[in-house]
Structures are given as structure tokens and as C-alpha cells.
Amino acid sequence: MGEFAAAAAGLFSVGHCQPLFCPGSGMCFGPENVVCKPIRKQERICRAKAVLKSKKTMQQREPLNFYFRYTFDAPLNESPAASFDQYLEDEHRVFKAIFPDTAKTQTKEEEWRIHMPAMQVLFLSVYLALYVKLRCKSMGKDYPPHVPHHISKILELDVTRWEIRGIAGYDPSDINLSVKGTIFSDRQGTQSWLRNIFDINLSFIVPPLLAWVSDNTMQSITESLVKTVMADLKSNAMLLAVADYEKFKKEKLKTAVNSKKLRGS
């Protein structure tokens, strides 16, 4: 009842005549030249109910749910002396290859904090920080269901938590984000393929600042943002396959040659 009374009182105050100045009109309007019609009690009650109903509807707005799966494949020129499995074992190196241009900090032995580039959502600049965990798995043990057990080694990427800035008053519990990725070499005869598979589950309640935006529009904006982020990740994954792994092979070959020379001397 207290909230209802406050809303009713707020609506009633609209009917009071206060001195106003309209820029550019050169005329000051006051109580002497403005006629205000009194708002009837029943009308005030109806308006107050409408305000409270609108507020309640906003609070009960259903969350939007999304699921995305992205798969990136690229031919892989593996070397017996420096296999892709060996490359995956260097988790720090692979991580830096996947996220080359983002600010990152190692928080734990297997966890990194990534500051994603600012994302523009209508008139808001949203900043997202992800806590990413990397784990190397082998011989089919604890593999996700979509990875065949004959794959010798995988690198699993998991977003364990996140932080968001740029949306005033937004409760972190209003958004849920889960990102899981797997990277591995799929050997088929003499040809190897780099597989990158990412599953994204996203659920959020539209913030009050964007309550005027329809669900269909918010879905389109969200899908566009995720596609943009994943397009950048895809290009980085290709970099991982073509550039950094090639560099890794050369380093391994150079180390092997130097070791052979030392043994020969």
C-alpha cells in the first residue's frame, strides 16, 4: 500500500501549476495564465495502478535464452618431430595465440582473466571480463560427448566466471554465461585437421535501461554481438593453426639440430 500511495501522490503532483520557462518562446508561464484541470480521485487511482502494473511487468520480464555452437576447421601440416599434441601441452602459448590482442592476466595456474574489447549495445558501451580455465586431456579420459575417444589429446577451454561493466544498476544474477571450447587434431589417414568447437549458453534479463527494446530486437543485437566475437576468435584459431604452430615446429627442429650437434661434438 505504501508503494501504491507514493505512486498516486506522484501522479497527483503533476496537476499542480508551477512557473515554467520555455526556451526560445520569450514568455514565462505561471499560475496566472495557465489553466490546470483538477484530476479526479478515480482517475488518479487508475493512473497509479497503471504505473505499478507497468513496473511489475518489467520486473517479471522473462529472460532471453540463447545457445550457439561454432565449429572451425583448418588443414594441419603436422610433423612427427613436433606433433600438434606436443603443441597443445604448452597451454600458456596456445592461450596467447587464441587471444593475441586482448589484455590478460594469469590469476591461477590454469586460469586467465581476459578483458574483452568494448561492445556497443545501442547507446551503452559494455565491458566484459572473462575468467578462462585451460585443461589438457588425453586418451579419451573425461572428453566432452562431441569429441571421439580415438582423439589422442585435446585442450579444453572453459569460462568459469565473468564480470560486466557499463550497465548501471545491473544485477550480475540477471545474466548467466557458459562458454566451453575444445581444440584438437583429428587425424584421418595422412591428413590432419585442426578442430575448434565452441558451445555458448547465454541467458539474461533485459536491463531496465533497455526495457523499451523489444525481445526480437534484443535477440538480433545479441546474435550479432556473439557472431562478431566468434568471427574474431575464428581468425585467431586460424592464426594458431597456420602461424604459431608452424613457428613451434621450427623451434623444435632447431632445438633437435642443436642437440644433435652437441652430441656429435
C-alpha positions as CSV (number, residue, x, y, z in Angstrom):
1,M,0.0,0.0,0.0
2,G,2.9,2.4,0.7
3,E,4.2,2.0,-2.9
4,F,0.7,2.5,-4.3
5,A,0.2,5.6,-2.2
6,A,3.5,7.0,-3.3
7,A,2.7,6.4,-7.0
8,A,-0.7,8.0,-6.5
9,A,0.8,11.1,-4.8
10,G,3.3,11.4,-7.6
11,L,0.6,11.4,-10.2
12,F,-1.4,14.0,-8.3
13,S,1.5,16.4,-8.2
14,V,1.5,16.5,-12.0
15,G,-1.7,18.6,-11.8
16,H,0.0,21.4,-9.8
17,C,0.8,24.6,-11.8
18,Q,4.5,25.5,-11.3
19,P,6.2,28.5,-13.1
20,L,7.8,27.3,-16.3
21,F,10.1,28.8,-18.8
22,C,10.1,27.6,-22.4
23,P,13.5,28.3,-24.1
24,G,13.0,30.3,-27.3
25,S,9.5,31.4,-26.6
26,G,10.5,34.5,-24.7
27,M,7.5,34.1,-22.4
28,C,7.2,33.0,-18.8
29,F,4.1,30.9,-17.9
30,G,2.9,31.0,-14.4
31,P,-0.3,30.2,-12.4
32,E,-1.9,33.4,-13.8
33,N,-2.0,32.3,-17.4
34,V,-2.1,28.5,-17.3
35,V,-5.4,26.8,-16.6
36,C,-5.0,23.4,-14.9
37,K,-7.9,21.0,-14.8
38,P,-8.0,19.1,-11.5
39,I,-7.5,15.3,-11.7
40,R,-10.4,13.3,-10.3
41,K,-9.7,10.9,-7.5
42,Q,-10.8,7.9,-9.5
43,E,-8.5,8.9,-12.4
44,R,-5.5,9.3,-10.1
45,I,-6.2,5.8,-8.8
46,C,-6.3,4.3,-12.3
47,R,-3.1,6.0,-13.3
48,A,-1.3,4.8,-10.2
49,K,-2.5,1.3,-10.9
50,A,-1.2,1.6,-14.4
51,V,2.3,2.7,-13.2
52,L,2.5,-0.1,-10.7
53,K,1.3,-2.7,-13.3
54,S,3.9,-1.5,-15.8
55,K,6.7,-1.7,-13.1
56,K,5.6,-5.2,-12.1
57,T,5.5,-6.3,-15.7
58,M,9.1,-5.0,-16.2
59,Q,10.3,-6.9,-13.1
60,Q,8.7,-10.1,-14.3
61,R,10.0,-10.0,-17.8
62,E,11.2,-13.4,-18.9
63,P,14.9,-14.0,-19.5
64,L,16.1,-14.4,-23.1
65,N,17.9,-17.7,-23.7
66,F,20.5,-18.5,-26.4
67,Y,22.5,-21.4,-27.5
68,F,25.3,-21.2,-30.1
69,R,27.7,-23.8,-31.4
70,Y,30.6,-22.7,-33.6
71,T,33.0,-25.2,-35.4
72,F,36.2,-24.0,-37.1
73,D,38.2,-26.5,-39.1
74,A,41.5,-26.0,-40.9
75,P,44.1,-28.3,-42.5
76,L,47.0,-29.1,-40.3
77,N,50.5,-29.9,-41.5
78,E,51.8,-32.0,-38.6
79,S,55.4,-33.0,-38.1
80,P,56.4,-36.3,-36.4
81,A,59.1,-34.4,-34.5
82,A,56.7,-31.7,-33.3
83,S,53.1,-33.0,-33.2
84,F,50.1,-30.8,-32.6
85,D,49.6,-32.8,-29.3
86,Q,53.0,-31.5,-28.1
87,Y,52.0,-28.0,-29.1
88,L,48.7,-28.3,-27.0
89,E,50.7,-29.2,-23.9
90,D,52.1,-25.7,-23.9
91,E,48.8,-24.3,-22.6
92,H,50.2,-20.8,-22.0
93,R,51.4,-20.5,-25.5
94,V,48.2,-21.7,-27.1
95,F,46.1,-19.4,-24.9
96,K,48.2,-16.4,-26.1
97,A,47.7,-17.5,-29.7
98,I,43.9,-17.7,-29.3
99,F,43.7,-14.3,-27.6
100,P,46.6,-12.3,-29.0
101,D,45.3,-8.7,-28.8
102,T,43.4,-8.8,-25.5
103,A,44.6,-7.7,-22.1
104,K,45.0,-10.8,-20.0
105,T,46.3,-11.7,-16.5
106,Q,47.1,-15.1,-15.1
107,T,45.1,-15.4,-11.9
108,K,45.8,-19.1,-11.1
109,E,47.9,-21.9,-12.5
110,E,45.2,-22.9,-15.0
111,E,43.1,-19.7,-15.1
112,W,43.4,-16.4,-17.0
113,R,41.4,-13.2,-16.8
114,I,40.6,-11.7,-20.2
115,H,39.4,-8.1,-20.8
116,M,37.3,-8.3,-23.9
117,P,37.1,-5.3,-26.3
118,A,34.2,-2.9,-25.6
119,M,30.9,-4.0,-27.1
120,Q,28.4,-1.4,-28.2
121,V,24.8,-2.2,-27.3
122,L,22.6,0.6,-28.6
123,F,23.8,3.6,-26.6
124,L,25.7,1.6,-24.0
125,S,29.4,0.6,-24.0
126,V,29.6,-2.8,-22.3
127,Y,32.9,-4.2,-21.0
128,L,33.2,-7.9,-20.3
129,A,35.9,-9.7,-18.4
130,L,36.1,-13.5,-18.7
131,Y,37.9,-15.9,-16.4
132,V,39.1,-18.7,-18.6
133,K,40.4,-22.1,-17.5
134,L,42.5,-24.4,-19.7
135,R,42.9,-28.1,-19.2
136,C,44.8,-30.6,-21.3
137,K,43.2,-34.1,-21.5
138,S,44.3,-37.3,-23.3
139,M,43.4,-40.9,-24.2
140,G,39.6,-40.2,-24.1
141,K,39.5,-39.5,-20.4
142,D,36.7,-37.0,-19.4
143,Y,36.3,-36.0,-23.0
144,P,33.1,-34.0,-23.8
145,P,30.5,-36.1,-25.7
146,H,31.1,-34.5,-29.1
147,V,34.8,-35.5,-29.2
148,P,35.6,-39.0,-30.4
149,H,37.6,-41.1,-28.0
150,H,40.2,-42.0,-30.6
151,I,41.5,-38.4,-30.5
152,S,44.8,-38.6,-28.6
153,K,44.8,-35.2,-26.9
154,I,42.5,-32.2,-26.5
155,L,42.8,-28.8,-25.0
156,E,39.6,-27.8,-23.1
157,L,38.7,-24.1,-22.6
158,D,36.1,-23.2,-20.0
159,V,34.8,-19.8,-18.9
160,T,34.4,-20.3,-15.2
161,R,33.1,-16.8,-14.2
162,W,32.8,-13.3,-15.7
163,E,32.4,-9.6,-14.8
164,I,30.4,-7.0,-16.6
165,R,30.6,-3.2,-16.6
166,G,28.8,-0.4,-18.4
167,I,25.2,-1.1,-17.4
168,A,24.3,0.9,-14.3
169,G,22.4,-0.9,-11.6
170,Y,22.5,-4.3,-13.4
171,D,22.5,-7.2,-11.1
172,P,25.0,-9.9,-12.0
173,S,22.5,-12.6,-11.2
174,D,20.4,-11.3,-14.1
175,I,22.8,-12.9,-16.6
176,N,24.2,-16.4,-17.0
177,L,27.0,-17.2,-19.3
178,S,28.7,-20.5,-20.1
179,V,31.4,-21.0,-22.8
180,K,33.1,-24.3,-23.4
181,G,35.6,-24.9,-26.2
182,T,37.7,-27.9,-27.4
183,I,40.8,-27.8,-29.6
184,F,42.4,-30.9,-31.1
185,S,43.9,-32.5,-34.1
186,D,41.7,-35.0,-35.9
187,R,44.0,-37.3,-38.0
188,Q,42.4,-39.0,-41.0
189,G,45.0,-41.1,-42.8
190,T,47.9,-38.9,-43.8
191,Q,45.9,-35.7,-43.3
192,S,45.4,-33.9,-40.0
193,W,42.6,-31.4,-39.3
194,L,42.5,-28.7,-36.6
195,R,39.1,-28.8,-34.9
196,N,37.8,-25.9,-32.8
197,I,34.4,-26.4,-31.3
198,F,32.8,-23.8,-29.0
199,D,29.4,-24.1,-27.2
200,I,27.9,-20.9,-25.8
201,N,24.9,-20.8,-23.4
202,L,23.7,-17.3,-22.6
203,S,20.7,-16.2,-20.6
204,F,19.9,-12.7,-19.4
205,I,17.1,-10.4,-18.3
206,V,16.9,-7.2,-20.3
207,P,18.2,-4.3,-18.1
208,P,15.8,-1.6,-17.0
209,L,17.7,0.9,-19.2
210,L,16.8,-1.1,-22.2
211,A,13.3,-2.2,-21.1
212,W,11.8,-0.3,-24.1
213,V,13.6,-2.5,-26.6
214,S,11.5,-5.4,-27.8
215,D,12.7,-9.0,-27.2
216,N,13.0,-9.6,-31.0
217,T,15.3,-6.6,-31.3
218,M,17.4,-7.7,-28.3
219,Q,17.7,-11.2,-29.8
220,S,19.0,-9.7,-33.1
221,I,21.5,-7.5,-31.2
222,T,22.8,-10.4,-29.1
223,E,23.2,-12.7,-32.0
224,S,25.1,-10.1,-33.9
225,L,27.4,-9.4,-31.0
226,V,28.2,-13.1,-30.5
227,K,28.8,-13.6,-34.2
228,T,31.3,-10.7,-34.2
229,V,33.2,-12.1,-31.2
230,M,33.3,-15.6,-32.6
231,A,34.5,-14.3,-36.0
232,D,37.5,-12.7,-34.2
233,L,38.0,-16.0,-32.4
234,K,37.9,-17.9,-35.7
235,S,40.6,-15.7,-37.2
236,N,42.7,-16.3,-34.1
237,A,42.2,-20.0,-34.3
238,M,43.4,-19.9,-37.9
239,L,46.4,-18.0,-36.7
240,L,47.0,-20.7,-34.2
241,A,47.0,-23.4,-36.9
242,V,48.9,-21.7,-39.6
243,A,51.4,-19.3,-37.9
244,D,52.1,-20.2,-34.3
245,Y,52.1,-24.0,-34.8
246,E,54.5,-23.5,-37.8
247,K,56.7,-21.4,-35.5
248,F,56.6,-24.1,-32.9
249,K,57.7,-26.8,-35.3
250,K,60.7,-24.7,-36.4
251,E,61.7,-24.1,-32.8
252,K,61.5,-27.8,-32.1
253,L,63.5,-28.6,-35.2
254,K,66.2,-26.1,-34.3
255,T,66.4,-27.5,-30.8
256,A,66.8,-31.0,-32.2
257,V,69.5,-30.0,-34.6
258,N,71.4,-28.1,-31.9
259,S,71.2,-31.1,-29.6
260,K,72.5,-33.4,-32.3
261,K,75.4,-31.1,-32.9
262,L,76.3,-31.1,-29.2
263,R,76.2,-34.8,-29.0
264,G,78.4,-35.1,-32.1
265,S,80.9,-32.7,-30.7
